[in-house]
């Protein structure tokens, strides 16, 4: 049985739990994860052309079910999901007095999960690979200020700034559940102060950013990740891998 079926540390009202996992699991775990998926999830898995991608999807969804089941003391196979207009998953039903909010991201063979009570949350993880067209990409998807700042950098500084900016934007859009209704080049962040990141504006809205918190971290060597959480309070707790 997977380590993720072990008893979980209690999730306090203001805390945010982050789980980082490899999607390369044993054949025993792979069979178990598939056995707890819904018919719809199995159907989605079968649409992947390559076995590796199919196995990663099954492991990722199985882990999600195990983690949620642990937090809510429910059987993983009994969980039912609904999806927002832009594909963000949520539980069909839950506790009457609070809602377990969660989000998932994956890149290559790694997955990232975030959980908290009652506050919208989003995560993004990206495998760091060289991009020859980084300046053009930034000009297309970043704000003019962000693009100019990144274009002025070079080497590892440019790559570091690019992926931090990208993951923070993606994490916020996933938390907000807005999908393409808020273009990524209208979400502006600032990480010009070393080690910190702030959401500056969302289109013409200068007030909403103050209600959000962004955090950056490296969950695995060679990966960049970011968290967006509604509200400023709460301790971020990284769970054992």
C-alpha positions in Angstrom: 0.0 0.0 0.0 1.2 3.5 -0.8 2.7 5.7 1.9 0.0 8.2 1.2 -2.5 6.0 2.9 -0.9 6.5 6.3 -2.7 8.7 8.8 -2.3 12.4 7.9 -1.2 15.3 10.1 -4.3 17.2 11.1 -5.1 20.2 8.8 -5.8 23.1 11.0 -8.2 25.8 10.0 -5.6 28.3 8.8 -2.9 25.9 7.6 -2.0 25.0 4.0 -0.6 21.5 3.3 1.6 20.9 0.4 2.4 17.4 -0.9 5.1 16.7 -3.5 5.1 13.2 -5.1 6.7 11.2 -7.8 4.2 9.7 -10.3 6.6 6.7 -10.9 5.0 4.2 -8.6 5.2 0.5 -8.1 3.1 -1.9 -10.1 1.2 -2.8 -6.9 0.4 0.9 -6.2 -0.5 1.4 -9.8 -3.1 -1.4 -9.6 -4.5 -0.1 -6.4 -4.9 3.5 -7.7 -6.7 2.3 -10.8 -9.1 0.2 -8.7 -10.3 3.4 -6.8 -10.8 5.6 -9.8 -14.3 6.3 -11.2 -15.3 5.0 -14.6 -14.9 8.6 -16.0 -11.3 8.8 -14.7 -10.4 5.4 -16.1 -11.9 6.6 -19.4 -9.7 9.7 -19.4 -6.7 7.6 -18.6 -7.3 5.3 -21.5 -7.4 8.3 -23.9 -3.6 8.8 -23.4 -1.7 7.3 -26.3 1.5 6.5 -24.3 1.5 4.0 -21.4 3.8 6.3 -19.4 1.3 9.2 -19.6 -1.6 6.9 -18.8 0.2 5.5 -15.7 1.1 9.0 -14.5 -2.5 10.1 -14.8 -3.7 7.1 -12.8 -1.1 7.6 -10.1 -1.8 11.3 -9.9 -5.6 10.8 -9.5 -5.2 7.9 -7.2 -2.9 9.9 -4.9 -5.4 12.7 -4.9 -8.2 10.4 -3.9 -6.1 8.9 -1.1 -5.1 12.3 0.3 -8.6 13.7 0.2 -9.9 10.4 1.8 -7.4 10.8 4.6 -8.4 14.4 5.3 -12.1 13.7 5.3 -12.0 10.1 6.7 -13.7 8.7 3.7 -13.0 5.8 1.4 -11.0 7.1 -1.6 -13.2 5.2 -4.1 -16.4 6.8 -2.8 -15.3 10.4 -3.6 -17.2 12.2 -6.3 -15.8 15.2 -8.2 -17.5 18.1 -10.0 -15.7 20.5 -12.4 -16.0 24.2 -12.7 -16.6 25.9 -16.1 -12.8 26.0 -16.7 -12.1 22.5 -15.5 -11.1 23.1 -11.9 -12.1 20.0 -9.8 -14.0 20.2 -6.5 -15.7 17.7 -4.3 -19.4 17.1 -5.1 -20.2 17.0 -1.4 -18.3 17.5 1.8 -18.6 18.6 5.4 -21.5 20.8 6.2 -19.5 23.5 8.1 -16.3 23.8 6.0 -15.0 23.0 2.5 -11.8 21.2 1.8 -10.2 23.3 -1.0 -7.5 21.6 -3.1 -5.5 21.9 -6.3 -3.2 19.7 -8.3 -0.4 20.3 -10.8 1.9 18.0 -12.5 5.0 18.2 -14.8 7.0 15.4 -16.3 6.9 12.7 -13.6 6.2 14.9 -10.6 2.9 16.1 -9.0 2.1 18.8 -6.5 -1.0 18.9 -4.3 -2.3 21.7 -2.0 -5.0 21.5 0.6 -6.7 24.0 3.0 -10.1 24.8 4.5 -12.5 27.3 2.9 -10.0 29.3 0.9 -9.3 29.1 -2.8 -5.9 27.7 -3.6 -3.9 27.0 -6.7 -0.5 25.4 -7.4 1.7 25.1 -10.4 4.9 23.0 -11.0 7.1 23.2 -14.0 10.1 21.1 -15.1 13.0 23.5 -15.9 14.0 23.1 -19.5 15.9 25.6 -21.6 13.7 27.7 -23.9 15.3 29.3 -27.0 12.3 31.7 -27.5 12.0 32.8 -23.8 12.0 36.6 -24.7 9.3 36.1 -27.4 7.2 34.0 -25.0 7.5 36.6 -22.3 6.5 39.3 -24.7 3.4 37.4 -25.6 2.2 36.1 -22.2 3.7 38.5 -19.7 2.8 42.2 -19.0 5.1 44.8 -20.7 6.8 45.5 -17.3 7.4 41.8 -16.6 8.6 41.2 -20.2 11.0 44.2 -20.1 12.5 43.1 -16.8 13.0 39.5 -17.9 14.4 40.5 -21.3 17.1 42.6 -19.5 18.4 39.5 -17.7 20.6 36.8 -19.1 21.7 33.2 -18.5 20.4 31.4 -15.4 19.0 34.7 -14.0 16.7 35.0 -17.0 15.6 31.4 -16.8 15.0 31.6 -13.0 12.9 34.8 -13.3 10.9 33.4 -16.3 9.8 30.2 -14.6 9.1 31.9 -11.3 6.9 34.4 -13.1 5.2 31.7 -15.1 4.4 29.4 -12.2 3.1 32.3 -10.0 0.7 33.4 -12.8 -0.5 29.9 -13.4 -1.0 29.2 -9.7 -3.1 32.3 -9.3 -5.3 31.6 -12.4 -5.9 28.1 -11.1 -6.8 29.3 -7.7 -9.1 32.0 -9.1 -10.7 29.4 -11.3 -11.0 31.9 -14.1 -9.3 29.9 -16.8 -8.9 32.0 -20.0 -11.4 34.6 -18.8 -8.5 36.5 -17.3 -5.7 36.5 -19.8 -2.3 35.5 -18.3 -0.8 38.8 -19.7 -3.2 40.8 -17.5 -2.0 39.2 -14.3 1.1 41.1 -13.1 3.4 40.0 -10.4 6.6 41.5 -8.9 9.6 39.5 -7.8 12.2 42.1 -8.2 12.7 42.1 -4.4 15.0 39.0 -3.8 13.1 36.0 -2.4 9.6 37.6 -2.3 6.7 37.8 -4.8 3.6 40.0 -4.8 0.5 40.0 -7.0 0.4 43.6 -8.3 -2.7 43.8 -10.5 -5.3 41.8 -12.3 -6.2 43.8 -15.4 -7.4 47.2 -14.2 -8.1 45.8 -10.7 -5.5 47.1 -8.2 -7.5 46.1 -5.1 -8.1 42.3 -5.5 -4.4 41.5 -5.4 -4.1 42.5 -1.7 -6.4 39.5 -0.9 -4.0 37.0 -2.3 -0.7 35.5 -1.2 1.9 34.0 -3.5 4.8 31.7 -2.5 7.6 30.2 -4.6 9.5 27.0 -3.9 11.5 24.2 -5.5 9.9 20.9 -4.5 12.4 18.8 -6.4 15.8 19.5 -8.0 15.2 20.9 -11.5 11.6 22.0 -10.8 10.0 25.4 -10.0 6.7 25.7 -8.2 4.4 28.3 -6.9 1.4 28.5 -4.6 -1.5 31.0 -4.6 -3.8 31.2 -1.6 -6.8 33.4 -0.9 -6.0 35.4 2.2 -2.6 36.2 3.9 -2.9 34.1 7.0 -1.8 30.5 7.6 1.3 28.4 7.9 2.5 26.4 4.8 3.4 22.9 5.9 5.2 20.6 3.5 4.2 17.0 4.1 6.7 14.0 3.8 7.2 12.7 0.4 
